[in-house]
């Protein structure tokens, strides 16, 4: 069975110039970041099509080394609005889908979440990636490592620096 190493860079569409510094969403000082390029991601809360543009309201999460949102077992960091110059299909860009965007932080919009007053950072999208839906194995930490693969009815673990160990379905290691 063939396995591959984990990708260590974001997909080409999400890569940026190395000289360009990005501020992670969870560390952003919105006032000083205005006008700068950001690469933020999260899960879609709502897709809204206006007359001349579309908006996606996103619940932000930290990004992994591929620029994919890391949200399993985490709380969202902040909501933000991504403005698109074109029509966005709401049946494709559905609630809870993962998305990563690159664009300019253009402003802060006053709004509400329920009855709570909220400041939404607004990003004009230059590039984005709607991530494929994750499978069950993507959410389970015992299946989320590229060194794991199916063999018979249990999992085997082949790290480069240890002898191989067997892992049962409950995630417990034992010698083989």
N, C-alpha and C positions, 0 to 999 in steps of 0.2 A: 504494500500500500504506500502511496506517495503522500508526503506531507510537505508543506511549504512554511517558510519563516513568516512571521507576522510582518505586515507592512509597517514601516516606521515613519512614513511620511503621509500627509493627506493626499487624497486623489488630486490629480493635476488641476482640476477646476478650482480647488480650494487652496492651492499653493500660492504663496505671495513672494514678493521680492525680499531677499534676506535682509536688506537694509531697512525694510519697513518694520517698525516696531508696532506690535499689536497689544492692546490692553485687554486682558481677560475680563469678561463681563462682571465677574464677581469682585474685581479689583478696580473697576472703572470709577473715576471721579468724573461725573458726567459733564460738569462745566468745563474742565480742562480738556476733555476728549472731544468736544464739539469740533466738527470739521475734519476730524481724523478718520482714517480707515480702521474699521473693526472687523474681526471675524468672530462672530458669536453664533451660538446654536442653542437648540432646545427642542421642545415639543410644541406642536401647533395647538393653540387653543381655539382659534377662530379664523376663518378666511372670509374676507369682505371684498366684494367687487363694487367699486364706485364707477362713475361715468367715464373718467379718463385714466384711472389707475386702480390697482388692487392693493389691499393690505392684508398682512397676516399678523395676528397677535400671537406672540410666542412666549412660552414660559422658559426662560433661559436656564441652562445647566453648564457646568464646566465641560470642556472638550478634551477628548483623549488625544493621543499622538497622531491620529488620523483625522482630527478635527470633527469627530463624531461626538454628539452629546453623550455624557455619562449621566444617566438619570436613574439607573436601577438602585434602589435603596437610598436615594438622596432626595433632599428637598430642593425645589427650584430656587435660583438665586434672585431673579427679578424678571418681571414681564417687560417685553419691548415690542415695538411695532416695526415691521419690515414693509416698506413701500416698494411696490413693483410698478414699472411703467406699462405693463401689459396685463391682459386678462389672466387670472389664475383660476384654474378649474377647482371648485370647492369639493367635487367628488373625488379628486385625486389628492389634493392638499387637505386631508381630513384631520379631525381632532386626534391628538396623540401621536401623529406621525412625526418622526425626527427630521429636523432641517438644520442646515448650517448655511449661514449667509456671510458674504463679504460686501461691505459697502461703507458709505460715509455716514457718520453720526451727525445728522443734520439739525436735531433739535430735541426738545422735550415737550411732550403734549400732556396737558392736564386732562385727566379722565377719572373714571371711577371703576373700582372692582367691587361689585355689590354697591353698598352705600359709602364705601371707604374712598376718600380722595387719593389719587395715585398719579405719580409722574412717570409717564412712559417715554423712554428714550425712543427716538424715531430714526431709523436707518433707511437711506435710499440704497436699494440693493443694486450691486454691480454684477455679482455672481452668486449662485446658490446651488445647493445640492439637497434634494429630497432623498433621504436615505431609504433603502429597501426596508421593509418591515422585518423586524428581528424574529427569529424562531425561538422556541422554548430554550434551546441550548445556549443562545446568546445571553439569556437572563440568568442562567444557572452558573454560579462561579466554578463549579466542578467541571463544566463542559466548555468553559470560556477561554481555554488556553490552547494555542496551536499545537502543543505537545500531546494533547489528548486525541485519541481517535478510537473508533469502535473496533473491537476485536471480539468475536463470539458474543457472549451475553454480558460482558463487563468491559470496563475501560482499562487501558494500559497507559502508563506514563513513561515517557522516554526523554528525560532531560539530558542534555549533553554532559553534565557534570556529575551525575549520579548513576548508580546501577539502577536497572529498571525495577519499579515497584508497581504493584497491582492496586487498583482503587476499586472498592466495591460501589454499589449504587448509592450508598449512604455517604460517600465521600471519604471513607476511612481507608488509610493506607495499610497494607500488609505485604510482607515479603512473598516473593513468588519462587 
